[in-house]
């Protein structure tokens, strides 16, 4: 897993791009909030957030084979985020990042949007299973479901 390394401040622009385009691709169809996804959620703003708060990079690991193609954020034993450049999805980058987290950080659980069937299916293929634990996504009427290994 020599392509995985800790995120650095100079990765901020790629992290912001990858995250925002994934939010739009995967979450906009669920929430359909134009003002948030195409107004408030901007790459330049997210880059500034990383630049002003380098602590945000703590526990972020990137897949970098010369270009940052994806990243995973881990807090304790929880996966907080896992995103891959949309143009490069379905090329095992997501699996490599997840297996890195399992093997090196002993991750045990995550929360996924209940309607994000693609993500839930992906995690189930990697040994996670849905639990009966649910909670509302902050400021929405959509539920998150806990998945555990």
C-alpha positions in Angstrom: 0.0 0.0 0.0 2.8 2.3 -0.9 0.4 4.8 -2.6 -1.2 5.7 0.8 0.3 8.6 2.8 -0.8 11.2 5.3 -2.3 14.3 3.8 -0.3 17.5 3.6 -1.4 21.1 3.3 -0.4 21.2 -0.3 -3.0 18.5 -0.9 -5.8 21.0 0.1 -6.9 21.8 -3.4 -7.2 18.2 -4.5 -9.0 17.2 -1.3 -11.5 20.1 -1.8 -12.1 19.2 -5.5 -12.6 15.5 -4.7 -14.9 16.1 -1.8 -17.1 18.7 -3.3 -17.6 16.9 -6.6 -18.5 13.7 -4.7 -20.9 15.7 -2.5 -22.6 17.0 -5.7 -22.6 13.6 -7.4 -23.7 11.5 -4.5 -25.7 13.7 -2.2 -27.3 16.3 -4.4 -29.7 13.7 -5.9 -30.9 12.9 -2.3 -31.1 16.4 -0.8 -31.8 18.5 -4.0 -30.6 21.7 -2.4 -29.4 24.0 -5.2 -28.3 26.8 -2.8 -26.1 24.6 -0.8 -24.6 22.3 -3.4 -24.0 24.9 -6.1 -23.8 28.1 -4.1 -22.4 27.6 -0.6 -20.3 24.5 -1.4 -17.4 25.8 -3.5 -13.9 24.4 -4.0 -12.2 27.8 -3.3 -14.0 28.2 0.0 -13.1 24.6 1.0 -9.4 25.2 0.1 -9.4 28.2 2.4 -11.0 26.2 5.2 -8.1 23.6 4.9 -5.5 26.4 4.7 -6.9 28.2 7.8 -7.3 25.0 9.8 -4.5 22.6 9.2 -5.9 20.4 12.0 -8.5 19.3 9.4 -5.8 17.3 7.7 -5.3 15.2 10.9 -6.2 11.6 10.2 -6.6 12.1 6.5 -4.8 9.7 4.3 -4.5 10.1 0.5 -4.1 7.7 -2.4 -1.2 9.3 -4.3 0.5 7.6 -7.2 1.9 10.8 -8.4 -1.5 12.5 -8.3 -3.9 12.5 -5.3 -6.8 10.4 -6.5 -8.8 9.8 -3.3 -8.7 10.1 0.4 -10.0 8.7 3.6 -10.6 10.4 7.0 -10.5 8.3 10.1 -11.3 9.4 13.7 -10.4 6.7 16.3 -12.0 3.6 14.7 -14.6 5.4 12.6 -14.4 6.2 8.9 -15.6 9.8 8.6 -15.1 10.3 4.9 -14.0 8.2 1.9 -13.9 9.9 -1.5 -12.3 9.1 -4.8 -12.1 11.4 -7.8 -15.3 10.8 -9.7 -13.6 10.2 -13.0 -11.5 7.5 -11.4 -14.1 5.6 -9.5 -14.5 1.8 -10.0 -10.7 1.4 -10.3 -10.1 -0.1 -6.8 -8.8 3.2 -5.3 -11.7 3.2 -2.8 -11.0 -0.4 -1.9 -7.3 0.2 -1.4 -8.1 3.2 0.9 -10.7 1.2 2.9 -8.4 -1.9 3.2 -5.6 0.5 4.4 -7.9 1.8 7.1 -9.0 -1.6 8.2 -5.5 -3.0 8.3 -3.6 0.0 9.7 -6.2 1.8 11.8 -8.5 -1.1 12.8 -11.6 0.8 11.7 -14.8 -0.7 13.1 -17.7 1.5 11.9 -19.1 4.4 9.8 -22.3 6.2 9.2 -23.8 6.3 5.7 -26.9 7.9 4.3 -29.6 5.3 4.3 -30.5 6.3 0.7 -26.9 6.0 -0.5 -27.3 2.5 -1.7 -24.1 2.5 -3.7 -22.0 3.3 -0.7 -23.8 0.8 1.5 -23.3 -1.9 -1.1 -19.6 -1.0 -1.3 -19.0 -1.3 2.4 -21.0 -4.5 2.7 -18.7 -6.0 0.0 -15.8 -5.2 2.4 -17.2 -6.9 5.5 -19.4 -4.1 7.0 -23.0 -4.8 7.8 -26.0 -2.6 8.5 -27.0 -2.2 12.2 -30.4 -1.1 13.6 -28.7 2.2 14.7 -30.0 5.2 12.8 -29.8 8.9 13.3 -30.9 12.0 11.4 -28.3 13.8 9.3 -27.9 17.2 10.9 -30.4 19.8 9.7 -32.2 17.3 7.4 -35.0 14.7 7.4 -32.7 12.0 6.0 -31.3 9.2 8.1 -27.8 7.9 8.5 -27.4 4.2 9.2 -24.5 2.8 11.2 -22.4 0.0 9.5 -20.0 -2.1 11.5 -17.4 -4.7 10.8 
